[in-house]
């Protein structure tokens, strides 16, 4: 293979590797912030914490995977002028796939709620739901504030 043909492939691979590393780094940063926030909001005992975090982390990882992989695929299909050029059949199929992903997220949340009931009392589960909403609201607010400073 010609070296000139190999250089773009290497650059593409390197860029995608760094992009994935950046996503992993950001995900870990968010996870750390989330752990600190939830710990203060939920006031978990050491026994609760020991059982809660493995459940929550597994749920959070699966949720991220669904959103990241599937939603990125959906956005790519609707990017730019592609949506205007899409046939009705293709649009219906994409809509069905989007509904299926939403259903998958719903079932995942339902399964998590069922599992966490064996670990936390109902009041703390409600606090968790409130803490998640507050956490993501603050995260979005910080993201928006960062964009205004530029």
N, C-alpha and C positions, 0 to 999 in steps of 0.2 A: 504494500500500500504506500502511496506517495505521502511524504511528510506533510505537504500542504493540505491534503485531505484529512490527515489525522489531527492537526492542530484544532480545527473547529470542534471536532468530536471531544477532544480532551477538555477544551474550554467549556463546552456545554456540560460535560460530566462534572467538572469542578464547580461550576456555578450552581448546578442543581444540588450538589453535595453541600455547599455552603448555605444555600437557601434552606435545605432540610435541617441542617445544624442550627440555623438561626431560628427556625420554627420550634425545634426541640428546646433551645435555650429559652425562648420566650415562654413556652409552655411550662418549663420548670420554674421560671421566675413567677409566673402567674400562680402556679401550684403552691409555691412557698408563701406568697402573699395570701392566698386563699386559706392555707392551713393556719396561719397566724390570725387571720380575721375570724374564721370559724371557731377557732379555739377560744378566743375572747368572747365571742357572741354566744356560744353554746354552753360554756362552762362545763366541759366534759370531765368526768372523773377519769382516773387512769384506766380503770377497767372498761369504761365506755369507749374511751379513746383507742385503746388497744384493739377493740372489735370493730369500731366505726371506721377508722381510716382505711383499712384494707378493702372494706365494702365500698366506701366512697371513691377511693382511687380507681378501683376496677370499673365502677360505674362511669366515672369521669373520663377514663381512658377510652372506653367503648363509645361514649357520647362524642368525644372529640374525633374519634376515628370516623364515625358516621357522618358527622358534620363536615369534617375536613375533606374527606375523600369524595363523598357523594355530592355535597353542596358545591364543591369546586367543579365537579363534572357538570352539574346543572348550569352553573354560571358560564362555563365555557360554551355550552350549547346556546346560551341566550346572549352572548357577548356581541357587541357591535351590531351589525346589520343581519346577523344570522337569524335572529328571531323573525324579522320581516320576510326572510326568504324561506322560512320553515313551512313545510306542508302541514295541512290540518292533521293528517295521520301521525306525522312525527311529533307535532305539538301535543296531541292526545297521549301518545306514548310517553313523552317527557313528563307531562302532567301526572300520569299514572305512576311513574318512577318517583316523582317528588312526593306524591301522596304516600307511597310505600315507605319512603325514607322517614316521613313525618310519623307514620304509624310505628315504624321500628323504634324511633326515639321515644314515642309514647309508651310502648311496651317495655322498653328498657327502664324508663322512669317508674313505671308501675311495679316492675320486678324489684327495683332498688327499694322502693317504698315498702314493699312487702318484707324484704330482707332486713331493712333497718329497724322495723318494728320489733324485731326480736332483740335488738341491741339498745335502742333508746326509747324513753317514754314519749308519749304522744306530744307533750308540750315541747320537748326538745326537737322533735321532728318538725313541728310548726316553726320553731325558732330557726331550724336549718333552712326551711323554705324562705323565710324572711331574710336570713343572712345571705343566701344565694342571690336573691333579688337585690339586696343592698350592695353586695360585693360587685355584681356586674354593673350596677348603676354607677358606682364609684369608679370602676375601671373605665367605663365609657366616658364618664365625665373627665377623668384624667387624660384619656386619649384625645378628647375634644379640646381640652385646655392646651395640650401640647401642640395641637394643630394651629391654634390661634396665635401662639408665640412666634411661629415661623414667618 
